[in-house]
Amino acid sequence: MNNDIFRDSIQDLRPTVWIGKQGCTETIVEEIAQQLEKKKVIKVKWLHNTEVDPEDLAKKAGAELAGVRGRTMILVKKGKK
């Protein structure tokens, strides 16, 4: 039941970080880390012409990767899953 509630809340979550043509810059990583300090779950999207490694980005930002669907990832503050 807990996973159902978590999944429903993720579906309603709007992306708060968009990764553009420049890819995963240090600024993007810092922004993700800052947002995770304020919120426990964030959604990140990226452009079709941008290559992103979700696991690597999560590691750099100090987050846990909760899931990836298409070009959208869900990141969770470590220890809050």
PyMOL commands that set and color helices and strands:
alter all, ss='L'
color gray80, all
select helices_A, chain A and resi 2-12+26-38+54-61
alter helices_A, ss='H'
color red, helices_A
select strands_A, chain A and resi 17-19+41-46+63-69+72-77
alter strands_A, ss='S'
color yellow, strands_A
deselect
rebuild
show_as cartoon
